[in-house]
Amino acid sequence: MSSEARDFRSRERGGMRPVEARDYESTTSLLRRLVDDVSMLFAQELSLLKAETTRSIGDLKAATVGIAMGGAVLFLGAIFLLLAAVYGLSNVVEPWLAALIVGGVVALVGIIMLATGRRKLEPAEMAPRRTAAALRKDTEMIKGVSQHEHQ
């Protein structure tokens, strides 16, 4: 049996592994690789931040449109429904009371629409949560590696 076959079988059974060139890398080389890896990691985190910021800006635009549309609907709805209430309900109740009832309902709907749009503009909704979590995780990992090297 050749030595190559024996090495292969011992590796297959979980025995010794062959020595690789990586096992003999210098500390300088390892530190250089670490710096490169950390640089690449932060570049990826920056990309994630950019993607989340872009998404948040899109959400901001949608919220702004929602608020504007809610305001427009509130205004137009109040006018037309108040007119319709005056004409329609004036047969049942006094005209001023009919206009007050319909106007109150329309105003309530508009207020709800505005509050919903405003809630979407809250700073907590715009925060890049995944980026912040990934950066915390990366910082902990780097601290762990540096503490391990100093021991």
C-alpha positions in Angstrom: 0.0 0.0 0.0 1.4 3.4 -1.0 1.9 6.2 1.5 -0.6 8.3 -0.4 -3.3 5.6 0.0 -2.5 5.4 3.8 -2.7 9.2 4.2 -6.1 9.2 2.3 -7.5 6.4 4.5 -6.3 8.0 7.8 -7.9 11.3 6.7 -11.1 9.5 5.8 -11.3 8.0 9.4 -10.7 11.4 11.0 -7.0 10.9 11.5 -4.2 13.3 10.6 -4.8 15.9 8.0 -2.1 17.1 5.6 -0.2 20.2 6.5 -1.3 23.1 4.4 0.6 26.2 3.5 -2.0 28.2 5.5 -0.8 26.5 8.7 2.5 28.3 8.4 1.3 31.8 7.8 3.1 34.6 9.7 1.4 36.8 12.2 1.7 39.7 9.8 -0.1 37.7 7.1 -2.8 36.7 9.5 -3.3 40.3 10.6 -3.4 41.5 7.0 -6.1 38.9 6.3 -8.0 40.0 9.4 -7.9 43.6 8.3 -9.0 42.7 4.8 -11.9 40.6 6.2 -13.0 43.3 8.5 -12.8 45.9 5.7 -14.9 43.6 3.5 -17.4 43.1 6.4 -17.8 46.8 6.9 -18.3 47.4 3.2 -21.1 44.8 3.2 -22.6 46.5 6.3 -22.5 49.8 4.4 -24.3 48.2 1.5 -27.0 46.9 3.8 -27.3 50.4 5.3 -27.7 51.9 1.9 -30.4 49.4 0.9 -32.3 50.0 4.1 -32.0 53.8 3.8 -33.3 53.6 0.2 -36.3 51.5 1.4 -37.0 54.0 4.2 -37.0 56.9 1.8 -39.5 55.0 -0.4 -41.6 54.5 2.8 -41.3 58.2 3.5 -42.6 59.1 0.1 -45.5 56.7 0.4 -46.4 58.1 3.8 -46.2 61.6 2.5 -48.5 60.7 -0.4 -50.9 59.0 2.1 -51.0 62.1 4.3 -51.6 64.4 1.3 -54.3 62.1 -0.1 -56.0 61.8 3.3 -56.0 65.6 3.6 -57.5 66.0 0.1 -60.2 63.4 0.8 -61.0 65.0 4.1 -61.4 68.4 2.5 -63.4 67.3 -0.6 -65.4 64.7 1.3 -66.4 67.2 4.0 -67.6 69.7 1.4 -69.6 67.3 -0.7 -71.0 65.3 2.2 -72.0 68.4 4.0 -73.9 69.6 0.9 -75.5 66.2 0.5 -76.4 66.1 4.1 -78.0 69.5 4.0 -80.1 68.4 1.0 -80.8 64.8 2.0 -81.3 65.0 5.7 -83.1 68.4 5.7 -86.2 66.3 5.0 -85.8 64.4 8.3 -84.0 66.9 10.6 -83.2 70.5 10.6 -80.7 71.4 7.8 -78.0 72.6 10.2 -78.2 69.4 12.3 -77.8 67.2 9.2 -74.8 69.2 8.0 -73.2 68.9 11.5 -73.7 65.1 11.7 -72.3 64.4 8.2 -69.4 66.8 8.6 -68.4 65.2 11.9 -68.3 61.7 10.4 -66.2 62.9 7.5 -63.8 64.8 9.7 -63.4 61.7 11.9 -62.5 59.6 8.8 -60.0 62.2 7.7 -58.4 62.4 11.1 -57.9 58.7 11.2 -56.3 58.8 7.7 -53.9 61.6 8.8 -53.0 59.8 12.0 -52.2 56.6 10.1 -49.9 58.5 7.7 -48.2 60.4 10.5 -47.5 57.1 12.4 -45.6 55.9 9.3 -43.3 59.0 9.6 -42.2 58.1 13.1 -38.3 57.9 13.5 -38.6 54.4 14.9 -40.1 53.3 11.6 -37.2 54.7 9.6 -34.4 53.2 11.6 -32.1 50.7 9.8 -32.7 47.9 12.4 -31.0 45.0 10.5 -27.8 47.1 9.9 -27.6 48.1 13.6 -28.1 44.5 14.7 -25.4 43.3 12.2 -23.0 46.0 13.3 -23.5 45.1 17.0 -22.9 41.4 16.2 -19.7 42.3 14.2 -18.4 44.5 16.9 -18.9 41.7 19.5 -17.1 39.2 17.2 -14.2 41.5 16.6 -13.9 42.1 20.4 -14.0 38.4 20.9 -11.2 37.8 18.4 -9.0 40.6 19.8 -9.5 39.3 23.4 -8.6 35.8 22.2 -5.4 37.0 20.6 -4.3 38.9 23.8 -4.6 35.7 25.9 
